[in-house]
């Protein structure tokens, strides 16, 4: 007695094997997009902080407030740390945080830095 093999059920088996891998791939792509957006937000917040702190009457606290205000409006970052360092010559800002987590077990951190000289008024005679 010979038994004939047919292809019934093969598509369901292939689908059961491939769909989790396809869904995982799509989730990784979206995770990368969330990380990229978080990186852009952190960079923009660092630029805002430098802009606020580099003016002649600016302070490190003013720069930090500007960064936190920007981050509160844009969202997309968790566990945020803002470090503003203002000397008489330069302002430097470092912002770190965590991008939103979509894929379980994968957590991507974000770091952005910005630096600029402190603006100062120079008399016409000193130029």
VOMI-268449 format. One record per atom (N, C-alpha, C, O, CB): x, y, z; residue in three letters; atom name. Coordinates in nm, 3 decimals. Each point is the difference from the previous one (the first is absolute). Glycine has a CB too. Example, Ala and Ser with C-alpha at 12.3 -4.5 7.8 and 13.67 -1.06 7.14 Angstrom:
// residues 2
SITE       px       py       pz  rest  atom
SITE    1.319   -0.569    0.780   ala     N
SITE   -0.089    0.119    0.000   ala    CA
SITE    0.090    0.120    0.000   ala     C
SITE    0.104   -0.002    0.066   ala     O
SITE   -0.293   -0.115    0.059   ala    CB
SITE    0.154    0.222   -0.197   ser     N
SITE    0.082    0.119    0.006   ser    CA
SITE   -0.077    0.109    0.073   ser     C
SITE    0.051    0.111    0.017   ser     O
SITE    0.067   -0.174   -0.232   ser    CB
// end
This chain:
// residues 127
SITE       px       py       pz  rest  atom
SITE    0.084   -0.116    0.000   unk     N
SITE   -0.084    0.116    0.000   unk    CA
SITE    0.090    0.124    0.000   unk     C
SITE    0.085    0.016    0.088   unk     O
SITE   -0.272   -0.141    0.034   unk    CB
SITE    0.169    0.210   -0.219   unk     N
SITE    0.078    0.123   -0.010   unk    CA
SITE   -0.084    0.117    0.047   unk     C
SITE   -0.121    0.006   -0.023   unk     O
SITE    0.256   -0.100   -0.169   unk    CB
SITE   -0.069    0.183    0.255   unk     N
SITE   -0.071    0.118    0.052   unk    CA
SITE    0.045    0.121   -0.080   unk     C
SITE    0.119    0.024   -0.016   unk     O
SITE   -0.136   -0.125    0.248   unk    CB
SITE   -0.076    0.176   -0.280   unk     N
SITE    0.033    0.119   -0.078   unk    CA
SITE    0.008    0.119    0.093   unk     C
SITE   -0.082    0.017    0.090   unk     O
SITE   -0.030   -0.112   -0.295   unk    CB
SITE    0.212    0.178    0.181   unk     N
SITE    0.017    0.122    0.079   unk    CA
SITE   -0.056    0.116   -0.080   unk     C
SITE    0.024    0.013   -0.120   unk     O
SITE    0.182   -0.106    0.237   unk    CB
SITE   -0.280    0.176   -0.048   unk     N
SITE   -0.049    0.120   -0.068   unk    CA
SITE    0.044    0.123    0.079   unk     C
SITE    0.061   -0.011    0.106   unk     O
SITE   -0.260   -0.115   -0.201   unk    CB
SITE    0.165    0.241    0.043   unk     N
SITE    0.045    0.125    0.059   unk    CA
SITE   -0.104    0.064    0.090   unk     C
SITE    0.015    0.117    0.037   unk     O
SITE    0.127   -0.085   -0.234   unk    CB
SITE   -0.244   -0.103    0.234   unk     N
SITE   -0.101    0.058    0.087   unk    CA
SITE    0.061    0.034    0.136   unk     C
SITE    0.069   -0.082    0.061   unk     O
SITE   -0.249   -0.047   -0.180   unk    CB
SITE    0.153    0.253    0.166   unk     N
SITE    0.050    0.044    0.129   unk    CA
SITE    0.138    0.061   -0.004   unk     C
SITE    0.046    0.053    0.101   unk     O
SITE   -0.184   -0.227   -0.004   unk    CB
SITE    0.205    0.167   -0.210   unk     N
SITE    0.135    0.053   -0.009   unk    CA
SITE    0.002    0.152    0.013   unk     C
SITE    0.090    0.056    0.063   unk     O
SITE   -0.029   -0.251   -0.207   unk    CB
SITE   -0.158    0.262    0.085   unk     N
SITE   -0.005    0.147    0.008   unk    CA
SITE   -0.022    0.045    0.144   unk     C
SITE    0.062    0.097    0.044   unk     O
SITE   -0.152   -0.087   -0.279   unk    CB
SITE    0.006   -0.078    0.306   unk     N
SITE   -0.022    0.036    0.140   unk    CA
SITE    0.126   -0.018    0.083   unk     C
SITE    0.029    0.082    0.087   unk     O
SITE   -0.268   -0.148   -0.111   unk    CB
SITE    0.313   -0.038   -0.002   unk     N
SITE    0.124   -0.025    0.072   unk    CA
SITE    0.104    0.107   -0.034   unk     C
SITE    0.068    0.051    0.090   unk     O
SITE   -0.117   -0.297   -0.089   unk    CB
SITE    0.062    0.280   -0.129   unk     N
SITE    0.094    0.104   -0.040   unk    CA
SITE   -0.037    0.134    0.064   unk     C
SITE    0.086    0.074    0.047   unk     O
SITE   -0.045   -0.195   -0.265   unk    CB
SITE   -0.169    0.150    0.219   unk     N
SITE   -0.047    0.125    0.058   unk    CA
SITE    0.027    0.003    0.150   unk     C
SITE    0.039    0.104    0.054   unk     O
SITE   -0.216   -0.088   -0.232   unk    CB
SITE    0.156   -0.127    0.245   unk     N
SITE    0.024   -0.006    0.145   unk    CA
SITE    0.148    0.019    0.033   unk     C
SITE    0.033    0.050    0.107   unk     O
SITE   -0.230   -0.203   -0.084   unk    CB
SITE    0.284    0.114   -0.114   unk     N
SITE    0.143    0.016    0.023   unk    CA
SITE    0.047    0.140   -0.039   unk     C
SITE    0.082    0.059    0.071   unk     O
SITE   -0.051   -0.305   -0.110   unk    CB
SITE   -0.080    0.300   -0.072   unk     N
SITE    0.050    0.127   -0.051   unk    CA
SITE   -0.063    0.124    0.063   unk     C
SITE    0.067    0.103    0.012   unk     O
SITE   -0.026   -0.223   -0.221   unk    CB
SITE   -0.166    0.114    0.250   unk     N
SITE   -0.067    0.120    0.053   unk    CA
SITE    0.066    0.057    0.125   unk     C
SITE    0.018    0.121    0.007   unk     O
SITE   -0.228   -0.211   -0.102   unk    CB
SITE    0.247    0.010    0.194   unk     N
SITE    0.069    0.061    0.115   unk    CA
SITE    0.130    0.070   -0.039   unk     C
SITE    0.032    0.106    0.053   unk     O
SITE   -0.132   -0.284    0.091   unk    CB
SITE    0.175    0.119   -0.237   unk     N
SITE    0.123    0.064   -0.046   unk    CA
SITE   -0.031    0.130   -0.074   unk     C
SITE    0.072    0.099    0.017   unk     O
SITE    0.040   -0.324   -0.034   unk    CB
SITE   -0.216    0.227   -0.063   unk     N
SITE   -0.039    0.121   -0.073   unk    CA
SITE   -0.047    0.109    0.096   unk     C
SITE    0.036    0.117   -0.016   unk     O
SITE   -0.099   -0.258   -0.182   unk    CB
SITE   -0.017    0.105    0.295   unk     N
SITE   -0.049    0.097    0.099   unk    CA
SITE    0.117    0.055    0.081   unk     C
SITE    0.005    0.120    0.028   unk     O
SITE   -0.227   -0.240   -0.016   unk    CB
SITE    0.315    0.034    0.027   unk     N
SITE    0.119    0.046    0.074   unk    CA
SITE    0.081    0.097   -0.084   unk     C
SITE    0.048    0.101    0.052   unk     O
SITE   -0.042   -0.318    0.073   unk    CB
SITE    0.011    0.190   -0.254   unk     N
SITE    0.074    0.088   -0.089   unk    CA
SITE   -0.068    0.137   -0.011   unk     C
SITE    0.067    0.103    0.002   unk     O
SITE    0.016   -0.304   -0.131   unk    CB
SITE   -0.214    0.201    0.117   unk     N
SITE   -0.075    0.126   -0.007   unk    CA
SITE    0.015    0.078    0.131   unk     C
SITE    0.019    0.121   -0.002   unk     O
SITE   -0.185   -0.227   -0.159   unk    CB
SITE    0.159    0.036    0.274   unk     N
SITE    0.015    0.066    0.129   unk    CA
SITE    0.140    0.059    0.016   unk     C
SITE    0.016    0.108    0.056   unk     O
SITE   -0.186   -0.265    0.042   unk    CB
SITE    0.272    0.088   -0.147   unk     N
SITE    0.136    0.054    0.005   unk    CA
SITE    0.012    0.126   -0.085   unk     C
SITE    0.069    0.094    0.039   unk     O
SITE    0.020   -0.325   -0.001   unk    CB
SITE   -0.154    0.232   -0.152   unk     N
SITE    0.003    0.119   -0.085   unk    CA
SITE   -0.066    0.118    0.069   unk     C
SITE    0.053    0.111   -0.003   unk     O
SITE   -0.057   -0.257   -0.199   unk    CB
SITE   -0.109    0.124    0.265   unk     N
SITE   -0.068    0.107    0.074   unk    CA
SITE    0.084    0.042    0.120   unk     C
SITE    0.008    0.119    0.031   unk     O
SITE   -0.233   -0.207   -0.105   unk    CB
SITE    0.289   -0.008    0.142   unk     N
SITE    0.088    0.032    0.113   unk    CA
SITE    0.113    0.090   -0.044   unk     C
SITE    0.034    0.096    0.069   unk     O
SITE   -0.090   -0.315    0.037   unk    CB
SITE    0.115    0.191   -0.222   unk     N
SITE    0.107    0.085   -0.052   unk    CA
SITE   -0.053    0.141   -0.027   unk     C
SITE    0.069    0.098    0.029   unk     O
SITE    0.043   -0.300   -0.132   unk    CB
SITE   -0.232    0.213    0.048   unk     N
SITE   -0.060    0.131   -0.024   unk    CA
SITE   -0.022    0.078    0.128   unk     C
SITE    0.023    0.121    0.004   unk     O
SITE   -0.132   -0.214   -0.205   unk    CB
SITE    0.065    0.025    0.306   unk     N
SITE   -0.018    0.066    0.130   unk    CA
SITE    0.133    0.047    0.056   unk     C
SITE    0.009    0.110    0.056   unk     O
SITE   -0.211   -0.253   -0.013   unk    CB
SITE    0.307    0.061   -0.057   unk     N
SITE    0.132    0.039    0.047   unk    CA
SITE    0.052    0.121   -0.077   unk     C
SITE    0.054    0.093    0.059   unk     O
SITE   -0.009   -0.331    0.007   unk    CB
SITE   -0.062    0.235   -0.199   unk     N
SITE    0.047    0.110   -0.083   unk    CA
SITE   -0.071    0.130    0.037   unk     C
SITE    0.064    0.105    0.009   unk     O
SITE   -0.014   -0.267   -0.195   unk    CB
SITE   -0.180    0.155    0.207   unk     N
SITE   -0.076    0.119    0.038   unk    CA
SITE    0.046    0.051    0.137   unk     C
SITE    0.016    0.121    0.020   unk     O
SITE   -0.213   -0.202   -0.155   unk    CB
SITE    0.218   -0.010    0.229   unk     N
SITE    0.047    0.040    0.134   unk    CA
SITE    0.137    0.068   -0.009   unk     C
SITE    0.027    0.095    0.073   unk     O
SITE   -0.156   -0.285    0.029   unk    CB
SITE    0.214    0.141   -0.191   unk     N
SITE    0.132    0.060   -0.019   unk    CA
SITE   -0.013    0.143   -0.054   unk     C
SITE    0.072    0.090    0.042   unk     O
SITE    0.027   -0.318   -0.082   unk    CB
SITE   -0.191    0.248   -0.054   unk     N
SITE   -0.023    0.133   -0.056   unk    CA
SITE   -0.057    0.095    0.106   unk     C
SITE    0.040    0.116    0.006   unk     O
SITE   -0.079   -0.220   -0.232   unk    CB
SITE   -0.051    0.054    0.307   unk     N
SITE   -0.059    0.082    0.107   unk    CA
SITE    0.107    0.040    0.101   unk     C
SITE    0.005    0.115    0.043   unk     O
SITE   -0.227   -0.232   -0.072   unk    CB
SITE    0.308    0.024    0.067   unk     N
SITE    0.107    0.031    0.095   unk    CA
SITE    0.096    0.104   -0.058   unk     C
SITE    0.044    0.089    0.071   unk     O
SITE   -0.063   -0.321    0.025   unk    CB
SITE    0.051    0.220   -0.223   unk     N
SITE    0.087    0.099   -0.064   unk    CA
SITE   -0.061    0.138   -0.004   unk     C
SITE    0.067    0.100    0.025   unk     O
SITE    0.028   -0.282   -0.161   unk    CB
SITE   -0.224    0.189    0.104   unk     N
SITE   -0.069    0.129   -0.002   unk    CA
SITE   -0.009    0.060    0.140   unk     C
SITE    0.013    0.121    0.015   unk     O
SITE   -0.145   -0.197   -0.215   unk    CB
SITE    0.110   -0.007    0.301   unk     N
SITE   -0.006    0.050    0.138   unk    CA
SITE    0.137    0.052    0.044   unk     C
SITE    0.008    0.100    0.072   unk     O
SITE   -0.193   -0.263   -0.021   unk    CB
SITE    0.292    0.096   -0.093   unk     N
SITE    0.134    0.047    0.034   unk    CA
SITE    0.026    0.135   -0.066   unk     C
SITE    0.060    0.088    0.061   unk     O
SITE    0.021   -0.326   -0.039   unk    CB
SITE   -0.125    0.254   -0.146   unk     N
SITE    0.017    0.129   -0.068   unk    CA
SITE   -0.080    0.110    0.069   unk     C
SITE    0.047    0.112    0.013   unk     O
SITE   -0.010   -0.234   -0.229   unk    CB
SITE   -0.159    0.089    0.261   unk     N
SITE   -0.081    0.097    0.074   unk    CA
SITE    0.069    0.043    0.129   unk     C
SITE    0.000    0.118    0.035   unk     O
SITE   -0.208   -0.220   -0.132   unk    CB
SITE    0.267    0.007    0.166   unk     N
SITE    0.069    0.031    0.126   unk    CA
SITE    0.121    0.091   -0.024   unk     C
SITE    0.023    0.094    0.075   unk     O
SITE   -0.099   -0.314    0.019   unk    CB
SITE    0.152    0.190   -0.199   unk     N
SITE    0.115    0.084   -0.033   unk    CA
SITE   -0.045    0.140   -0.036   unk     C
SITE    0.060    0.098    0.043   unk     O
SITE    0.067   -0.299   -0.123   unk    CB
SITE   -0.233    0.212    0.000   unk     N
SITE   -0.052    0.131   -0.039   unk    CA
SITE   -0.041    0.082    0.122   unk     C
SITE    0.024    0.121    0.005   unk     O
SITE   -0.102   -0.219   -0.221   unk    CB
SITE    0.018    0.035    0.314   unk     N
SITE   -0.045    0.071    0.119   unk    CA
SITE    0.115    0.038    0.092   unk     C
SITE   -0.005    0.103    0.066   unk     O
SITE   -0.212   -0.225   -0.082   unk    CB
SITE    0.320    0.038    0.021   unk     N
SITE    0.110    0.024    0.095   unk    CA
SITE    0.114    0.083   -0.057   unk     C
SITE    0.082    0.050    0.077   unk     O
SITE   -0.143   -0.263    0.028   unk    CB
SITE    0.070    0.228   -0.236   unk     N
SITE    0.115    0.070   -0.057   unk    CA
SITE   -0.014    0.151   -0.005   unk     C
SITE    0.098    0.071   -0.023   unk     O
SITE   -0.059   -0.273   -0.110   unk    CB
SITE   -0.160    0.253    0.155   unk     N
SITE   -0.018    0.146    0.000   unk    CA
SITE    0.074    0.060    0.119   unk     C
SITE    0.024   -0.070    0.098   unk     O
SITE   -0.248    0.047   -0.213   unk    CB
SITE    0.260    0.152    0.107   unk     N
SITE    0.082    0.059    0.107   unk    CA
SITE   -0.059   -0.014    0.140   unk     C
SITE    0.075   -0.020    0.096   unk     O
SITE    0.005    0.179   -0.265   unk    CB
SITE   -0.211   -0.149    0.183   unk     N
SITE   -0.059   -0.015    0.133   unk    CA
SITE   -0.058   -0.139    0.024   unk     C
SITE   -0.076   -0.020    0.094   unk     O
SITE    0.025    0.263   -0.098   unk    CB
SITE    0.087   -0.340   -0.080   unk     N
SITE   -0.048   -0.137    0.015   unk    CA
SITE    0.071   -0.074    0.112   unk     C
SITE    0.109    0.038    0.043   unk     O
SITE   -0.162   -0.039   -0.285   unk    CB
SITE   -0.011   -0.104    0.290   unk     N
SITE    0.057   -0.083    0.106   unk    CA
SITE   -0.014   -0.147   -0.037   unk     C
SITE   -0.075   -0.036   -0.090   unk     O
SITE    0.020    0.213    0.264   unk    CB
SITE    0.127   -0.260   -0.102   unk     N
SITE   -0.013   -0.144   -0.020   unk    CA
SITE   -0.141   -0.047    0.036   unk     C
SITE   -0.056   -0.087   -0.067   unk     O
SITE    0.303    0.058    0.115   unk    CB
SITE   -0.304    0.087    0.058   unk     N
SITE   -0.137   -0.036    0.039   unk    CA
SITE   -0.100    0.039   -0.108   unk     C
SITE   -0.094   -0.074   -0.027   unk     O
SITE    0.157    0.103    0.268   unk    CB
SITE   -0.042    0.087   -0.303   unk     N
SITE   -0.088    0.043   -0.109   unk    CA
SITE    0.008   -0.095   -0.118   unk     C
SITE   -0.101   -0.029   -0.064   unk     O
SITE    0.128    0.264    0.138   unk    CB
SITE    0.093   -0.282   -0.104   unk     N
SITE    0.017   -0.097   -0.107   unk    CA
SITE   -0.068   -0.132    0.031   unk     C
SITE   -0.063   -0.060   -0.087   unk     O
SITE    0.278    0.169    0.030   unk    CB
SITE   -0.203   -0.153    0.181   unk     N
SITE   -0.066   -0.125    0.040   unk    CA
SITE   -0.151    0.014   -0.006   unk     C
SITE   -0.069   -0.092   -0.046   unk     O
SITE    0.264    0.037    0.194   unk    CB
SITE   -0.248    0.167   -0.103   unk     N
SITE   -0.145    0.023   -0.008   unk    CA
SITE   -0.049   -0.001   -0.145   unk     C
SITE   -0.105   -0.056   -0.030   unk     O
SITE    0.117    0.191    0.242   unk    CB
SITE    0.066   -0.073   -0.302   unk     N
SITE   -0.038    0.003   -0.141   unk    CA
SITE   -0.001   -0.141   -0.059   unk     C
SITE   -0.091   -0.035   -0.075   unk     O
SITE    0.189    0.266    0.055   unk    CB
SITE    0.002   -0.311    0.055   unk     N
SITE    0.005   -0.138   -0.051   unk    CA
SITE   -0.116   -0.082    0.054   unk     C
SITE   -0.065   -0.073   -0.076   unk     O
SITE    0.314    0.089    0.060   unk    CB
SITE   -0.276   -0.006    0.145   unk     N
SITE   -0.110   -0.078    0.059   unk    CA
SITE   -0.136    0.044   -0.054   unk     C
SITE   -0.089   -0.083   -0.018   unk     O
SITE    0.227    0.052    0.225   unk    CB
SITE   -0.154    0.160   -0.232   unk     N
SITE   -0.125    0.049   -0.058   unk    CA
SITE   -0.019   -0.058   -0.140   unk     C
SITE   -0.110   -0.043   -0.036   unk     O
SITE    0.128    0.255    0.173   unk    CB
SITE    0.089   -0.211   -0.216   unk     N
SITE   -0.008   -0.057   -0.135   unk    CA
SITE   -0.031   -0.148    0.005   unk     C
SITE   -0.084   -0.049   -0.076   unk     O
SITE    0.247    0.221   -0.005   unk    CB
SITE   -0.096   -0.244    0.170   unk     N
SITE   -0.022   -0.145    0.010   unk    CA
SITE   -0.141   -0.033    0.051   unk     C
SITE   -0.057   -0.101   -0.040   unk     O
SITE    0.302    0.072    0.082   unk    CB
SITE   -0.300    0.114    0.045   unk     N
SITE   -0.136   -0.023    0.051   unk    CA
SITE   -0.103    0.014   -0.112   unk     C
SITE   -0.102   -0.069    0.000   unk     O
SITE    0.173    0.152    0.226   unk    CB
SITE   -0.045    0.007   -0.321   unk     N
SITE   -0.093    0.020   -0.110   unk    CA
SITE    0.012   -0.108   -0.106   unk     C
SITE   -0.099   -0.035   -0.064   unk     O
SITE    0.110    0.278    0.108   unk    CB
SITE    0.109   -0.295   -0.063   unk     N
SITE    0.020   -0.095   -0.110   unk    CA
SITE   -0.015   -0.145    0.043   unk     C
SITE   -0.029   -0.086   -0.084   unk     O
SITE    0.180    0.250   -0.018   unk    CB
SITE   -0.133   -0.194    0.229   unk     N
SITE   -0.013   -0.138    0.047   unk    CA
SITE    0.107   -0.090   -0.061   unk     C
SITE    0.106    0.048   -0.039   unk     O
SITE   -0.351   -0.013    0.067   unk    CB
SITE    0.217   -0.162   -0.037   unk     N
SITE    0.082   -0.101   -0.068   unk    CA
SITE    0.134   -0.030    0.066   unk     C
SITE    0.083   -0.068   -0.061   unk     O
SITE   -0.192    0.142   -0.143   unk    CB
SITE    0.135   -0.027    0.325   unk     N
SITE    0.121   -0.036    0.074   unk    CA
SITE   -0.037   -0.033    0.143   unk     C
SITE   -0.080    0.070    0.062   unk     O
SITE    0.222    0.077   -0.211   unk    CB
SITE   -0.084   -0.252    0.202   unk     N
SITE   -0.020   -0.039    0.138   unk    CA
SITE    0.134    0.007    0.073   unk     C
SITE    0.105   -0.002   -0.063   unk     O
SITE   -0.301   -0.147    0.001   unk    CB
SITE    0.190    0.157    0.194   unk     N
SITE    0.120    0.001    0.083   unk    CA
SITE    0.099    0.107   -0.047   unk     C
SITE    0.116   -0.029   -0.028   unk     O
SITE   -0.147   -0.217    0.074   unk    CB
SITE   -0.017    0.369   -0.055   unk     N
SITE    0.076    0.111   -0.057   unk    CA
SITE    0.097    0.058    0.102   unk     C
SITE   -0.036    0.022    0.116   unk     O
SITE   -0.156    0.029   -0.270   unk    CB
SITE    0.314   -0.026    0.110   unk     N
SITE    0.100    0.069    0.079   unk    CA
SITE    0.055    0.115   -0.084   unk     C
SITE    0.044   -0.020   -0.114   unk     O
SITE    0.016   -0.191    0.243   unk    CB
SITE   -0.063    0.332   -0.073   unk     N
SITE    0.048    0.119   -0.069   unk    CA
SITE    0.115    0.057    0.081   unk     C
SITE   -0.015    0.028    0.119   unk     O
SITE   -0.214    0.021   -0.218   unk    CB
SITE    0.344   -0.031    0.035   unk     N
SITE    0.117    0.058    0.066   unk    CA
SITE    0.044    0.122   -0.081   unk     C
SITE    0.041   -0.013   -0.116   unk     O
SITE    0.031   -0.213    0.210   unk    CB
SITE   -0.079    0.343   -0.032   unk     N
SITE    0.042    0.125   -0.064   unk    CA
SITE    0.120    0.054    0.076   unk     C
SITE   -0.004    0.016    0.122   unk     O
SITE   -0.232    0.035   -0.201   unk    CB
SITE    0.342   -0.023    0.006   unk     N
SITE    0.121    0.056    0.059   unk    CA
SITE    0.030    0.133   -0.069   unk     C
SITE    0.028    0.004   -0.120   unk     O
SITE    0.063   -0.237    0.175   unk    CB
SITE   -0.099    0.341    0.022   unk     N
SITE    0.026    0.134   -0.057   unk    CA
SITE    0.120    0.060    0.071   unk     C
SITE   -0.002    0.019    0.122   unk     O
SITE   -0.243    0.014   -0.179   unk    CB
SITE    0.349   -0.004   -0.020   unk     N
SITE    0.116    0.072    0.050   unk    CA
SITE   -0.004    0.141   -0.057   unk     C
SITE   -0.096    0.036   -0.068   unk     O
SITE    0.234   -0.251    0.088   unk    CB
SITE   -0.037    0.293    0.006   unk     N
SITE    0.003    0.136   -0.054   unk    CA
SITE    0.022    0.000   -0.151   unk     C
SITE   -0.030    0.100   -0.066   unk     O
SITE    0.118   -0.018    0.284   unk    CB
SITE   -0.038   -0.191   -0.273   unk     N
SITE    0.031   -0.006   -0.143   unk    CA
SITE   -0.095   -0.089   -0.081   unk     C
SITE   -0.034    0.034   -0.113   unk     O
SITE    0.269    0.006    0.176   unk    CB
SITE   -0.279   -0.153   -0.006   unk     N
SITE   -0.080   -0.095   -0.077   unk    CA
SITE   -0.119   -0.053    0.079   unk     C
SITE   -0.006    0.006    0.122   unk     O
SITE    0.212   -0.070   -0.245   unk    CB
SITE   -0.301    0.012    0.046   unk     N
SITE   -0.115   -0.071    0.055   unk    CA
SITE   -0.002   -0.137   -0.064   unk     C
SITE    0.007   -0.012   -0.122   unk     O
SITE   -0.140    0.227    0.162   unk    CB
SITE    0.124   -0.319    0.042   unk     N
SITE   -0.013   -0.136   -0.053   unk    CA
SITE   -0.119   -0.068    0.067   unk     C
SITE   -0.026    0.017    0.119   unk     O
SITE    0.277   -0.031   -0.164   unk    CB
SITE   -0.321   -0.064   -0.036   unk     N
SITE   -0.120   -0.068    0.048   unk    CA
SITE    0.007   -0.146   -0.043   unk     C
SITE    0.038   -0.032   -0.112   unk     O
SITE   -0.175    0.246    0.099   unk    CB
SITE    0.101   -0.303    0.106   unk     N
SITE   -0.012   -0.142   -0.033   unk    CA
SITE   -0.136   -0.048    0.050   unk     C
SITE   -0.035    0.018    0.116   unk     O
SITE    0.287   -0.053   -0.103   unk    CB
SITE   -0.326   -0.026   -0.103   unk     N
SITE   -0.132   -0.054    0.033   unk    CA
SITE    0.003   -0.150   -0.028   unk     C
SITE    0.037   -0.043   -0.109   unk     O
SITE   -0.153    0.264    0.055   unk    CB
SITE    0.076   -0.299    0.153   unk     N
SITE   -0.008   -0.146   -0.017   unk    CA
SITE   -0.140   -0.045    0.039   unk     C
SITE   -0.068    0.063    0.081   unk     O
SITE    0.316   -0.091   -0.035   unk    CB
SITE   -0.289   -0.081   -0.104   unk     N
SITE   -0.130   -0.056    0.031   unk    CA
SITE   -0.017   -0.135   -0.067   unk     C
SITE    0.092   -0.052   -0.064   unk     O
SITE   -0.186    0.282    0.087   unk    CB
SITE   -0.023   -0.286   -0.008   unk     N
SITE   -0.033   -0.129   -0.059   unk    CA
SITE   -0.111    0.020   -0.104   unk     C
SITE   -0.099    0.068    0.026   unk     O
SITE    0.166   -0.190    0.188   unk    CB
SITE   -0.048    0.063   -0.330   unk     N
SITE   -0.103    0.003   -0.103   unk    CA
SITE   -0.115   -0.091    0.044   unk     C
SITE    0.022   -0.094    0.076   unk     O
SITE    0.149    0.141   -0.260   unk    CB
SITE   -0.292   -0.020    0.138   unk     N
SITE   -0.113   -0.089    0.035   unk    CA
SITE    0.030   -0.144   -0.042   unk     C
SITE    0.062   -0.024   -0.103   unk     O
SITE   -0.222    0.217    0.079   unk    CB
SITE    0.115   -0.286    0.104   unk     N
SITE    0.027   -0.142   -0.024   unk    CA
SITE   -0.124   -0.066   -0.058   unk     C
SITE   -0.104   -0.006    0.065   unk     O
SITE    0.273    0.001    0.123   unk    CB
SITE   -0.156   -0.046   -0.309   unk     N
SITE   -0.108   -0.073   -0.065   unk    CA
SITE    0.027   -0.150    0.002   unk     C
SITE   -0.089   -0.079    0.029   unk     O
SITE    0.043    0.278   -0.175   unk    CB
SITE    0.169   -0.235    0.116   unk     N
SITE    0.039   -0.142   -0.003   unk    CA
SITE    0.048   -0.038    0.140   unk     C
SITE    0.095    0.060    0.051   unk     O
SITE   -0.031   -0.049   -0.298   unk    CB
SITE   -0.126   -0.109    0.309   unk     N
SITE    0.042   -0.040    0.135   unk    CA
SITE    0.146   -0.044    0.002   unk     C
SITE    0.046   -0.074   -0.087   unk     O
SITE   -0.281    0.004    0.138   unk    CB
SITE    0.307    0.118    0.048   unk     N
SITE    0.140   -0.039    0.016   unk    CA
SITE    0.098    0.088   -0.074   unk     C
SITE    0.121   -0.015    0.017   unk     O
SITE   -0.202   -0.212    0.012   unk    CB
SITE    0.032    0.318   -0.112   unk     N
SITE    0.090    0.087   -0.075   unk    CA
SITE   -0.022    0.143    0.049   unk     C
SITE   -0.109    0.056   -0.016   unk     O
SITE    0.107   -0.210   -0.187   unk    CB
SITE    0.106    0.211    0.262   unk     N
SITE   -0.008    0.137    0.050   unk    CA
SITE    0.117    0.079   -0.058   unk     C
SITE    0.116   -0.037    0.019   unk     O
SITE   -0.230   -0.039    0.195   unk    CB
SITE    0.083    0.184   -0.284   unk     N
SITE    0.104    0.081   -0.063   unk    CA
SITE    0.009    0.134    0.069   unk     C
SITE   -0.101    0.069    0.017   unk     O
SITE    0.063   -0.185   -0.237   unk    CB
SITE    0.158    0.152    0.259   unk     N
SITE    0.021    0.129    0.064   unk    CA
SITE    0.033    0.105   -0.105   unk     C
SITE    0.044   -0.031   -0.111   unk     O
SITE    0.036   -0.083    0.322   unk    CB
SITE   -0.102    0.238   -0.173   unk     N
SITE    0.023    0.114   -0.089   unk    CA
SITE    0.087    0.100    0.074   unk     C
SITE   -0.024    0.029    0.118   unk     O
SITE   -0.199   -0.064   -0.237   unk    CB
SITE    0.323    0.089    0.052   unk     N
SITE    0.084    0.105    0.056   unk    CA
SITE    0.018    0.108   -0.106   unk     C
SITE    0.029   -0.030   -0.116   unk     O
SITE    0.091   -0.134    0.269   unk    CB
SITE   -0.137    0.289   -0.112   unk     N
SITE    0.022    0.113   -0.090   unk    CA
SITE    0.080    0.105    0.073   unk     C
SITE   -0.022    0.026    0.118   unk     O
SITE   -0.193   -0.072   -0.242   unk    CB
SITE    0.309    0.107    0.053   unk     N
SITE    0.081    0.106    0.058   unk    CA
SITE   -0.002    0.122   -0.092   unk     C
SITE   -0.017   -0.012   -0.121   unk     O
SITE    0.164   -0.159    0.236   unk    CB
SITE   -0.129    0.285   -0.055   unk     N
SITE    0.012    0.125   -0.075   unk    CA
SITE    0.094    0.092    0.077   unk     C
SITE    0.004   -0.002    0.123   unk     O
SITE   -0.238   -0.023   -0.222   unk    CB
SITE    0.308    0.105    0.026   unk     N
SITE    0.095    0.091    0.063   unk    CA
SITE    0.008    0.127   -0.082   unk     C
SITE   -0.011   -0.003   -0.123   unk     O
SITE    0.143   -0.190    0.220   unk    CB
SITE   -0.113    0.305   -0.028   unk     N
SITE    0.008    0.129   -0.068   unk    CA
SITE    0.074    0.099    0.089   unk     C
SITE   -0.001   -0.014    0.122   unk     O
SITE   -0.215   -0.033   -0.247   unk    CB
SITE    0.280    0.147    0.064   unk     N
SITE    0.060    0.104    0.084   unk    CA
SITE   -0.108    0.089    0.061   unk     C
SITE   -0.109    0.014   -0.055   unk     O
SITE    0.316   -0.017   -0.089   unk    CB
SITE   -0.175    0.061    0.257   unk     N
SITE   -0.092    0.093    0.066   unk    CA
SITE    0.004    0.132   -0.078   unk     C
SITE    0.107    0.051   -0.034   unk     O
SITE   -0.072   -0.160    0.264   unk    CB
SITE   -0.152    0.162   -0.258   unk     N
SITE   -0.006    0.128   -0.069   unk    CA
SITE    0.045    0.111    0.093   unk     C
SITE   -0.028   -0.004    0.120   unk     O
SITE   -0.160   -0.079   -0.265   unk    CB
SITE    0.258    0.180    0.091   unk     N
SITE    0.043    0.113    0.081   unk    CA
SITE    0.004    0.124   -0.087   unk     C
SITE    0.022   -0.006   -0.121   unk     O
SITE    0.112   -0.145    0.272   unk    CB
SITE   -0.156    0.262   -0.087   unk     N
SITE    0.001    0.128   -0.069   unk    CA
SITE    0.141    0.055   -0.003   unk     C
SITE    0.068    0.004    0.103   unk     O
SITE   -0.305    0.042   -0.031   unk    CB
SITE    0.281   -0.006   -0.188   unk     N
SITE    0.132    0.060   -0.016   unk    CA
SITE   -0.017    0.143   -0.045   unk     C
SITE   -0.066    0.025   -0.101   unk     O
SITE    0.171   -0.249    0.046   unk    CB
SITE   -0.048    0.316    0.128   unk     N
SITE   -0.009    0.141   -0.035   unk    CA
SITE    0.057    0.023   -0.139   unk     C
SITE    0.090   -0.072   -0.044   unk     O
SITE   -0.073    0.136    0.286   unk    CB
SITE   -0.070    0.036   -0.310   unk     N
SITE    0.046    0.032   -0.135   unk    CA
SITE    0.151    0.030   -0.001   unk     C
SITE    0.071   -0.038   -0.093   unk     O
SITE   -0.300    0.127    0.038   unk    CB
SITE    0.275   -0.021    0.157   unk     N
SITE    0.142    0.037    0.005   unk    CA
SITE    0.091   -0.121    0.021   unk     C
SITE    0.119    0.006   -0.033   unk     O
SITE   -0.188    0.217    0.124   unk    CB
SITE    0.017   -0.332   -0.036   unk     N
SITE    0.079   -0.120    0.027   unk    CA
SITE   -0.001   -0.099   -0.115   unk     C
SITE    0.067   -0.103    0.005   unk     O
SITE   -0.115    0.134    0.234   unk    CB
SITE   -0.028   -0.003   -0.342   unk     N
SITE   -0.009   -0.095   -0.113   unk    CA
SITE    0.115    0.012   -0.093   unk     C
SITE    0.007   -0.072   -0.099   unk     O
SITE   -0.249    0.081    0.115   unk    CB
// end
